[in-house]
């Protein structure tokens, strides 16, 4: 996960120069020291997927929010916004009881550890296998209701962040079963209006999903 910090800096610079976008907020936090990262991982008792530790050695946390200024985009909700909110590693590996899962509920989703809060009610998260280790592919999670694989590894997800610019609900485009959802339709309609270099082929479920 080399040059992750540079890539996120470049994304902020690109949005700042885009005449169709108003940059609302951006924060790129300094990483934790390497020994602290190792301690957080050890204390969690979790094996992290490839690339995660390397990413956090460059990026402590990252938040980016923007709004589209194109009149044709948006319909009174947040479909004219983009948001990336990558949490610090110690928070990712913390206790999510009462947030992403609820004891005694019909759908607990206990294995979910949020990574990117791209909207307040949903996230892209690490999901645990039966043995407690995180799966290699990240998952889309709508709190208490939905859980679906993105079909992308951690490294692949981070690669797509720049291309998506964090547009509203973009991770759903990667998940099988959501092809006809309103959020995916908004993404495919609006992205070319905001970003002329948009490549629709990047945002499709993998055939094997």
N, C-alpha and C positions, 0 to 999 in steps of 0.2 A: 504494500500500500504506500509506495514511495510517492513523494511530492503531493500528498493529500492536501497539505496546508496551502501550497502554491495554487492548486487547482481551485480551492474554495475562494482564495483571494481573487483569482482571475474571474470567477463567477460573479462576485460582487462588483468588480470593475466593469464587467460586460453589462450587467443590469444598470449600472449607473449611467452608462453611455447610451442605453436603449431609449429612444424618444417615446416609445409606447408604454414605458414603465416608470412608475414612481417608487423609488426605493424607500421603504418605511423604517426598516430596522435591520441592523446586521451586527453581529458580535462573533468574533473568532477568538476563543479563549486559549490561553497558553496551556500546553499539556501538563499533566502531572509528571513529576520526576519518575524515571524508569523504575526505581525501587518501590515507589508508592503504587505504580501500576501493577507490579509483580505481587505486592502485598494484597491489593484489592482482589486480584484474580485468585490468589491462594486462599484468602479468607472466604471467598464465595464457594470454593470447592467445585468450580465449574471449569470444564475444558472449553475454551473459546474457539470458534471457527477460525480458519486461516485468515490472516490479514487484520483481525480486530485489534490485537495488541499493537501491531505496527501502526495502525491508524491513530490510536490514542497516544502514541509516542510523538505524534506531530500535532494532533488536534485535541485540545482538552474538552471542548464543546463548541457547537456552532449553531447560531440562530440567524435566519435570513427571512425577511418578510417584504413583499412588494405588492403593489396594486397596479393593474392595467389601466391605462388612460384611454384606450380605444373605446369609443361610444358603443360599438356593436357588441362588446364583450360584457358579460355580467347580466344578471336578471334579478337584482335586489338581494342576492345572497352573497356568499364569498367566492363565487365562481369567477370573479375577476381578480382573485388574489393568488399569491404563491407563498408558501411557508415551508421552511426546513427548520427543524428544531432538534438537533442531535444532542442527546443528553450526555453528561459526564459519565465516565465508566463506573464510578462508584454508585451513581444513581441507577444506572442500567441494571447493575447486579444487586440492587437493594431489595427491600420488601415491598411488593406491589399489592398486598392484601388490601381490599377495600377500594382499589383503583382499577386494576385490570381484571381482578377476580374477586368474588365475594363468597365467603364461607357459607355453605349450605344452599347456595343458589342452584338453579336448574342447570346453568352452564357456567362453571367456575373459571375455565381457561387458566387454571393455575400455572401451566408451564410457560406463560408469556412474560417476557422481559422487554419492555419498550426500548427502542433505540432512537427512532425519529418520530416525534410528535408533529406530523404534517398538518394536523387539525386537532382542536381540543378534544374531540370525541373519538378519535381513531389514531392509529400509529402503525409504523412498521416495526416489527419486534423479532427478537430471537425466540424461537420455540424449542422446548426441550423434547428430546427423545425419551423413551421409556426408562433408559438408564440414567437420566438426569442431565446428560450432556446436551448442549445446544445443537440443533440441526444445522447442517451446512447452508441450507437455503432459508432466507428470511421470510416472514409471514406478514400479511396484512391483517390487522385486528381492529374491529369495531367493538368497543368495550361492552362486554357482556352479551354480545349477540353474534358476531361473525369472526371466523378465523379461516384464512385461506393462504396457501403458499404463493409467494411471488414467482417461484421457480428460478430465483436468482441467488447466487452466493453473495456473501458480504461484499466482496470485491466488485462483483458485477453491479450490485445495487449502488455502490458509491460511484461507479463509473456513470451510471444513468442519472445521478443527481444533477449533474451539470446540464445534461441534455433536457431534462424535465424542468429545470429551474425551480423545482418544488411546486409546480402548478397544482392547484386545488385537486386533491384526491387522485393525483397521478398514479400512485401505486396500484390502484384497482385495475389499471390498464394491463398489468402484468399477470393478473389472476384469472384463471379459467372460471367461467360462470358469470362474469360481470360484463360481458361484451355489450349487452344491451342496456346497461344502467345509465341513468341520467348523467352521472358524473363522468363516465367514460365518453359519452356523447359530447358533453361540454368540452372535454379535453381535446378531442379530435377536431371539433369545430373551431375552437378558439386559439389553440396553440399556433397554427399557421398565421393567424392575424397578428399575433404578438411577436413571434419569433420566426422570421422568414426562412431560417435554416432548419426548421423542424423536420425531423425524420420519423414518419409514422411507423416505419418498420421496426423501430427500436422498442415500441411500446405495445407488445402483443404477448399473450400467454405462450409459453413454450409448448410445442406439439405434444410432449410427453405428459403434460400436467393433467 
